Each structure stands twice: as C-alpha cells, then as structure tokens.
C-alpha cells in the first residue's frame, strides 16, 4: 500500500499534471492522429472492424467525438474556467483523476467485445458528471456570474455525452439511432467555438493590429455570437426531433449567422498574419457547414454528410487546432510558435474538410477521397504533436508552475 502511495505521489510530480490542458491536449491530438488511420484501415479491409453498438460508423464517430472532441473540451475547460472566473486552478489530482477516467473509457471502447458496453458507459458517465460538478462549482462561485454562457454550453455538451453513454448500455432507449446522440454532441460543441474563441481572437487580432501601427479596434460583439450559438443549438434540437424541414431552415439560419460574425473582423492587412488567418477561417467553416447541411435537408442535391463533415473535420478540427497552438503554448509559458510548419498543418486540416465534403458528390468515388481527407487530417495533428506537443510534457523553462502565461523578464 505504501508503495502504491509513493508511486502515486511521484506521478503527481510529473510536469504533465501541472496544468489541466496538458494531458488532454496531448491525448486528443494522439486520437486524431491514430484513430482516423485505423478507421480507414477498417474501411479498406486491412483491420478487423470492432464489435461496437451501432456498427463501425458509430465506433468511428464515437471515438472522434467522445475521444478527440471531449478530450479537447476537458483540457480547455480545466484551464479556461479558472482564468475566466479568477478561481483557483483545479489541481493535479483532479486532472489526473479525470484523465484516468477518459483513458479508461478509451480502453473500454477498444475492449468492448470482451467486457461489454457497461464499463464504457459508466466510465464516461462518471467522467462527464464529475467534470460538470467541478466546473459548476467554480463558475457559480464567481460573484459576478460572468461565465454563465460558458457554463450552459459546457453543461449541454456534458449532459448530452452522459445520455449518449448511458444509451449505449440500455440499448437505444433514448436515441433511436446511435449516431443521433453523437451528432447532437457535435452540434453542441460548436457553440463553444462561437462563444469562447472570440476571447482568443480579440487578444490575437488586436495585438497584431497594434504591431502593425493600427488602432486595436476588433470587438467580437456578444449579440452576433449569441444569435449564432442559439441558432446552432436550435438546429441541433430540430435534427434530434427528426423535423427535417425545420432543421433545414435553421441550418441555413445558423450558417448565415456564422458568416455574419465576419462583420466584426477588421479587414486590414493583418488578416494575412498566420494566427489571424487561422482564426478567420472558423466562421467561414461554420457558415459553409451549416449552409450545406440546411440545403441538403431542404432537398438540394448535396450529400447529407457534406455539411456534417465540414463542421466536424473543418470547424471543430480547426477550432481545436487553434486552441492547441495558442492556449496550449501560452499556458505552459511559451509564446506562439511562428514556425513554417504551422500554416502547412492548418492547410492540411482545411484541405481535409473540403476533400471529405466532396466525397459522395455525383461522379466522384468516395473511398479515395476518404483516404485523402483522413491522411491530411491525421497528418496535421501528427505535425502538431511532433513540433508543439512535446512541450506539454516538459517542465516550464521560466521556472513558473501551473497554467499561468509566460513570466515577464526581470
């Protein structure tokens, strides 16, 4: 027993646990780099398909949304909530405990044919409810209640993930189609991009404007963000209810509202700066994805998967990549990386979204496009792991501890 306690205390001393984003960003990128090739190998008949409830497509969607997507949300929330609310950080034990549940769920999903579905359901339920508890306590203890929109968005994602996990075990009572619950989680993750990447955008864009000698006048206006987020949520609920026509019109509205966010952007030469350009692509991807989705639901000759994959591969993938690159470095005491690999990786993710959207179009063979999109997407995150991910497992070079930004030179 003493040996186990000693090992646990030594584990807590690893630099990996000093900030909540570190283990989850690394794990999320690893899932992105590894699971898509595994999915393509299954499609190509080179790997045996896992016996997952709902079939191999449900396994693919489950691991990318509740593996990659949820890991990214957890890492972001464990770091952003204390920063936004001026609360204490959650500490190494919470990060380690949540990561153990997330990793256990991934192992349970891989071994589902041997152990059944209940271990996966219980691990993911415990993960989501524990995270919701610690986030709720931090956000509601803020006297000003400044982050209620963030709490609502995170609570919606975590409760939907809980219901989806339990539904796997009880046999589809809550969702007639296993993919329906996963689509709901995806659509509920996207308002986080709309609501909270605005804070990162204002910081990055205004700093670039100052460096260019211009007025730092970029402001992400709350009404535009809230309207876009609301329409995305209403669209998600209409899709879940099976109201195709309503979902179609709401999809068009969500796409138009997402493109409307571009009206806040200063159209100056700083849009060519790599960090600004990365952030600028996100409203375009959200707008394109929802316009394609809405048009397909209203009868246009567009594959139903086109808009969904622009949103999942493009908007969610690019949004997570931006957070990895900016917040991931800032909260380990490093300034943003200006290396040439960055635009290459971002273009890979953008290309993956566009190529995947073309799959299923008239006259085009889907499988080669799937392979191409999967290669681009996995390579983009593998490049981040190689160039930036290793820094998350190291000690800070400035001697500081935790999630604070770079220490100012004395």
BELBELUR-V880164 format. One record per backbone hydrogen bond with DSSP energy under -1.0 kcal/mol. CO is the residue of the C=O (numbers start at 0). NH is the residue of the N-H. If there is no record, write none. Layout:
co=CO nh=NH
co=CO nh=NH
//
This chain:
co=0 nh=4
co=1 nh=5
co=2 nh=6
co=3 nh=7
co=4 nh=8
co=5 nh=9
co=6 nh=10
co=7 nh=11
co=10 nh=13
co=13 nh=16
co=14 nh=17
co=18 nh=21
co=20 nh=24
co=21 nh=25
co=22 nh=26
co=23 nh=27
co=24 nh=28
co=25 nh=29
co=26 nh=30
co=27 nh=31
co=28 nh=32
co=29 nh=33
co=30 nh=34
co=33 nh=37
co=34 nh=38
co=35 nh=39
co=36 nh=40
co=37 nh=41
co=38 nh=42
co=39 nh=43
co=40 nh=45
co=40 nh=46
co=41 nh=44
co=49 nh=51
co=51 nh=54
co=54 nh=58
co=55 nh=59
co=56 nh=60
co=57 nh=61
co=58 nh=62
co=59 nh=63
co=60 nh=64
co=61 nh=65
co=62 nh=67
co=63 nh=68
co=64 nh=69
co=66 nh=70
co=67 nh=71
co=68 nh=72
co=69 nh=73
co=70 nh=74
co=71 nh=75
co=72 nh=76
co=73 nh=77
co=75 nh=79
co=76 nh=80
co=78 nh=82
co=79 nh=83
co=80 nh=84
co=81 nh=85
co=90 nh=94
co=91 nh=95
co=92 nh=96
co=93 nh=97
co=94 nh=98
co=95 nh=99
co=96 nh=100
co=97 nh=101
co=98 nh=102
co=99 nh=103
co=100 nh=104
co=101 nh=105
co=102 nh=106
co=103 nh=107
co=104 nh=108
co=105 nh=109
co=106 nh=110
co=110 nh=113
co=110 nh=114
co=111 nh=115
co=116 nh=120
co=117 nh=121
co=118 nh=122
co=119 nh=123
co=120 nh=124
co=121 nh=125
co=122 nh=126
co=123 nh=127
co=124 nh=128
co=125 nh=129
co=126 nh=130
co=127 nh=131
co=128 nh=132
co=129 nh=133
co=130 nh=134
co=131 nh=135
co=132 nh=136
co=133 nh=137
co=134 nh=138
co=135 nh=139
co=136 nh=140
co=141 nh=144
co=146 nh=150
co=147 nh=151
co=148 nh=152
co=149 nh=153
co=150 nh=154
co=151 nh=155
co=152 nh=156
co=153 nh=157
co=154 nh=158
co=155 nh=159
co=156 nh=160
co=157 nh=161
co=158 nh=162
co=159 nh=163
co=160 nh=164
co=161 nh=165
co=162 nh=166
co=163 nh=167
co=165 nh=169
co=166 nh=171
co=176 nh=179
co=177 nh=181
co=178 nh=182
co=179 nh=183
co=180 nh=184
co=181 nh=185
co=182 nh=186
co=183 nh=187
co=184 nh=188
co=185 nh=189
co=188 nh=191
co=189 nh=193
co=190 nh=194
co=191 nh=195
co=192 nh=196
co=196 nh=200
co=197 nh=201
co=198 nh=202
co=199 nh=203
co=200 nh=204
co=201 nh=205
co=202 nh=206
co=203 nh=207
co=204 nh=208
co=205 nh=209
co=206 nh=210
co=207 nh=211
co=208 nh=213
co=209 nh=212
co=214 nh=216
co=218 nh=220
co=220 nh=224
co=221 nh=225
co=222 nh=226
co=223 nh=227
co=224 nh=228
co=225 nh=229
co=226 nh=230
co=227 nh=231
co=228 nh=232
co=229 nh=233
co=230 nh=234
co=231 nh=235
co=232 nh=236
co=233 nh=237
co=234 nh=238
co=235 nh=239
co=236 nh=240
co=237 nh=242
co=238 nh=241
co=241 nh=243
co=242 nh=246
co=243 nh=247
co=244 nh=248
co=245 nh=249
co=246 nh=250
co=247 nh=251
co=248 nh=252
co=249 nh=253
co=250 nh=254
co=251 nh=255
co=252 nh=256
co=253 nh=257
co=254 nh=258
co=255 nh=259
co=258 nh=261
co=259 nh=262
co=260 nh=263
co=261 nh=264
co=265 nh=267
co=267 nh=270
co=268 nh=271
co=269 nh=272
co=272 nh=276
co=273 nh=277
co=274 nh=278
co=275 nh=279
co=276 nh=280
co=280 nh=284
co=281 nh=285
co=282 nh=286
co=283 nh=287
co=284 nh=288
co=285 nh=289
co=286 nh=290
co=287 nh=291
co=288 nh=292
co=289 nh=293
co=290 nh=294
co=291 nh=295
co=292 nh=296
co=293 nh=297
co=294 nh=299
co=295 nh=298
co=299 nh=301
co=302 nh=305
co=304 nh=308
co=305 nh=309
co=306 nh=310
co=307 nh=311
co=308 nh=312
co=308 nh=313
co=309 nh=314
co=310 nh=315
co=311 nh=316
co=313 nh=317
co=314 nh=318
co=315 nh=319
co=316 nh=320
co=317 nh=321
co=318 nh=322
co=319 nh=323
co=320 nh=324
co=321 nh=325
co=322 nh=327
co=325 nh=329
co=326 nh=330
co=328 nh=331
co=328 nh=333
co=329 nh=332
co=338 nh=341
co=339 nh=343
co=340 nh=344
co=341 nh=345
co=342 nh=346
co=343 nh=347
co=344 nh=348
co=345 nh=349
co=346 nh=350
co=347 nh=351
co=348 nh=352
co=349 nh=353
co=350 nh=354
co=351 nh=355
co=352 nh=356
co=353 nh=357
co=357 nh=360
co=360 nh=363
co=365 nh=369
co=366 nh=370
co=367 nh=371
co=368 nh=372
co=369 nh=373
co=370 nh=374
co=371 nh=375
co=372 nh=376
co=373 nh=377
co=374 nh=378
co=375 nh=379
co=376 nh=380
co=377 nh=381
co=378 nh=382
co=379 nh=383
co=380 nh=384
co=381 nh=385
co=382 nh=386
co=383 nh=387
co=383 nh=388
co=388 nh=391
co=389 nh=392
co=390 nh=393
//
